[in-house]
Amino acid sequence: MARATTYEIRHLTAYEYRMAVPFARCVLRLTPIDRSGQVVRSAGLELDPPPEECQEGTDDFGNRIIRIAFHRPHTRLSIRSYARVEVVDADADAAVGALAARSPNWERMCDLALAGRDIRGLAPVGFLFSSRLVVLADPILAYAARSFEPGRTVVAAAIDLTRRIRRDFVYDPAATNVSTPVLEAFHARRGVCQDFAHVMIAGLRALGVPAAYVSGYLRTEPPPGQPRLEGVDATHAWVSVWCGPEIGWIGLDPTNGIAAGSSHVVLAVGRDYSDVSPVDGVVLTAGEQGLRVAVDVVEVPAAAKTGDQSMAD
C-alpha cells in the first residue's frame, strides 16, 4: 500500500520598482490543484499591496489562475503563496521502468494522438506541434532520434532521452534566462530546468510524440543517502510525455535524469513555459525593477499532520 508524503510549500515573489507603477494587471499561477497522485490540503495567497481587482478561474489546461489588477500607484509588490500538498510516495523510476516493456512503439504515438476526438485541455493532439517557446528544429530532432530507434517502445525511448540530456547538458543558471531560445540552449548544452524541458519537448514533438511542459516544485531536502537534486531553490520544470491511451501521461525530469515522483509537486501544465509562468501580465512603469524569488519545500513530519489547519483561500 502506497503511503503519502505531505509538503509545506512557501513561495515568495517580490518586485521593487524604481518608479511608481500607476497600473498593473497580472495572472498568477501559484496555486496547485488536485491531480492524479496529488491532493491539495490547503492553499492561499497574500498580496501586498492588496489588488483592487481579484478573480479566480482556470485556464485552457485546467490550471488554477488568479487574475489581479492594481489601479493605485505602488513601488513594490509582494506575492506570497502557501500550500500544503499530499503526494503519493512511490518509486517513480521503478514504476515508469515497468511500463517500458508494455508501452506502444513510439512510431504509433502521432497516429494515436490524431485519432482522438477530444481537442480540449490536455488532449495529446494539442502537444504535437510548435508552441511559442518550443520550435521544432532539425538539430534537436537529430539529437532526440538517437534514443528513438525503430520499434522501440515510447517509454523506453523517452527514458533514454531523459538520461542523455542529464548526461550531455550542464546545469548552469548563469547561461540562460527565461527568454533564451530553445535552439540557443541546445547548442550551448547548458542552462536550467526550463531549457532542459524545452529541448526534450522539442525533440519529442518533432518525432511525433506528444509532450507537455510541467511547472512545479522539488523537495528541498532529499531523502537520507540520496543526492540533492538540481533546481530546488525555485520553481522546477519537467516534461510530461503521452504514451498512448492506456498508459496516458508520465512525468520525466531531464534536469535530474529521473522519473517525476514523490519529490515533485505539480503547479501547472502547458505547452511551454509561456503557458505556466507563475506571474505574468502587464505593468506600466518606467525605469528598472528588481525581482526576488524564494521557494521553500519542506516535508511535514507525520506527527504534525494531525494538527494541520487549512490556510485561508
Steps between C-alpha positions, in 0.01 A plus 500: 500500500646834390546763768470875456759769564377845600690815406465855621585740217577870538567709191592870511511725193600858586531792257661839570437777245724803455201709388146468630273263309165672434333189355567127475302197395638154570415131476626280785555126467618438854233273642525123441189290440409138565647271236566131459721405796476848654250649748506865609409516870518880529618796297494877504651826378606823669548812285651827620365743399158334455363523143191698408381209286533127567331220310564125514452252219669234288689524173467284188717229655308476828756691706371722779560868421437823688462824304590816692514870416643805677363849435697687767866601470741265677878453507508140619298183472530195720325174408516221756342166425453218748391142445493169679500219247483124543683293238481123460840364599620243249814388319434697182803366311394141567138572409589668172761235425233233533300674228790499254444147375122518459460850360426544128775564248580869470417503127131455589472805727423759232225291338349414839498866603345613173234231527363649822181702466563727797707810425450679833735558791756223535390306192827364352437642152558849640855408601627378164588832341722804545400744772615848598829390661546155345598489133542173313856518365707245309802505735284413802310240296826331405617502861175352634474242222803313634281384788205410276620201304243328274270270697602632843222558750414863571571473874839334451601759240380795709688373806816470292462857371444625855824343619698619197398862560604465863837365389566734206380835638647711781275659762614863493262775627727769352485362145139584411193697602124454460509636143793292370396322176494124520752462214747728677482292818527181297817608318656628823412175680448709815216661685241431767199274536288716268757457221539126552122454493461711184775305322343167590152617398631630166663165426196296598254709299726497195482119517119505531484428874270734699686679778392760757689742722448459876574771755523415867722447800763257624557374851755735664680227691554160338429175683792367709783367287377659175666793318350848500305561179558793266247781494369485855540869583234623257213360301609191311405375154475157346325322212179302475503247213186347355546125461173391344139484623559210740804640682428871454746766619822423691733756658873502420757744642789555254679740736557215745465201265216342699128437485286761672383350827429574863762777512316692226194718568308613190402866482388544137511324162518656153667489160812686619609749767288781355184303590599442863701806607427548873450876455411652164337821384548868423662763724503868400814667633833652404848417622643181640339243724641248742371146545557258785365145505527260791356148514492264794367143480509311828368155583248510784579245774227242552438623855423850373240393245229428755501864608485640147281805470383625163657820373271775391396482135 
